[in-house]
Amino acid sequence: MEWIKKFLDKQKENDLLRALNTASHRQGGKIHINGKEYFDFSSNDYLGLSSHPKIIAAARHATEKYGNSASASRLLSGNLEINHVLEAKVAALKGKESALIFNSGYQANSGIFKSLFSKEDAIFSDRHNHASIIDGILLSGAQLFRFHHNDMGHLKMLLKKYRHKYRRALVVTETIFSMDGDRPPLSEIVELKNKFNCQLIVDEAHATGIFGKNGAGVAEDEGLTHEIDIIMGTFGKALGSFGAYVAASKTITDYLINTCRSFIYSTALPPAIIAANIASLELLKEEPHRRKKLCEKSRLFHKYLESISLKTKGNSQIIPLIVGESKKAVALSQQLEAAGFFVLPIRPPTVPQGQARLRFSLTFDHSEEIIEKLIKEVLQSCLI
Ligand SMILES: Cc1ncc(COP(=O)(O)O)c(C=O)c1O
């Protein structure tokens, strides 16, 4: 076990040692850690739905009706009727024929690539795609080509050079990058995937609930839903719940039911979660003001950053402030914490070396006054 100790010491030396922060309370844009309350800029509860009374009531009712556990995987006896209600709602929102629920985004991504692709195939993946996508691709055994982040010239070059050597090919991208907050040039990706006869999978984990007329995500926002073969996303971020889904043709979801190991070999989600997810999708329709307000606040956040001469990427609710070295990101996070703001440092390997950053995660619950104070008073004084 000496090597483990050495590894941990080295991580510490490089400001890369992770430890668990324990929260005693989290709601309404605030978090309590070690008895202290902070404004919480570290949560993916973008629409503030996780404590919505309708979601809580739905979860409570489902637990009373069905019990706490699904008690089996879906292919055995864990397939409660409410799974199908949820899947029909996801398919309708996403504009696809069918949908399939997964227990988490990690499980969806770690399973679907292996089901659909193997060593005769090639997968072209944005360099900044989430770890669950990379792990899924590696499990599939397909040849992985990573194109520079959002660089269509590089993707085209790789497709030109390698596509013809493989049987099937796939392009995969997030639609709002989790650590960068920016979008890919989706219509150019669609053009390339058609030109080079590839499939396209998009991960809408950080876009679902926020973008598009109905909150379906960036694919809806850009009118490209029909060009995308598989849209995956999660319930654990803007939808304020837990779990994930794949939306696609019925042929694809039927195939996944038969072959996707991360779907097959796992106990189905608890009834409370399924019911909460249904309620959450209903809230997208009933309370569209949440995504509208969030987008207004994101624009304000970016504007305030510009006003103190800070440049950042994208224009979404995820706002990275790239500072370079891990040490600097950790120190800045600690300064903000001392001023009452909880903002996490993101370090390698989650982001590339030399691109450590603070990741500000905006939610519906942050008031304009708090955003202004954070940027114009606290952040500005920390950076002087
Ligand atoms: C882009 C992206 N995809 C997938 C996941 C995994 O989702 P989950 O948290 O439901 O496992 C995440 C979550 O961190 C993510 O950011």
The ligand as an ORCA input file, in Angstrom:
! r2SCAN-3c Opt
* xyz 0 1
  C     -21.614     15.956    -20.098
  C     -21.953     14.941    -19.061
  N     -22.379     13.737    -19.455
  C     -22.684     12.777    -18.558
  C     -22.578     13.008    -17.208
  C     -22.894     11.918    -16.233
  O     -24.189     12.065    -15.718
  P     -24.590     11.501    -14.315
  O     -24.148     12.493    -13.286
  O     -26.074     11.335    -14.391
  O     -23.890     10.195    -14.139
  C     -22.178     14.254    -16.753
  C     -22.148     14.520    -15.298
  O     -21.291     14.940    -14.677
  C     -21.824     15.250    -17.701
  O     -21.380     16.433    -17.308
*
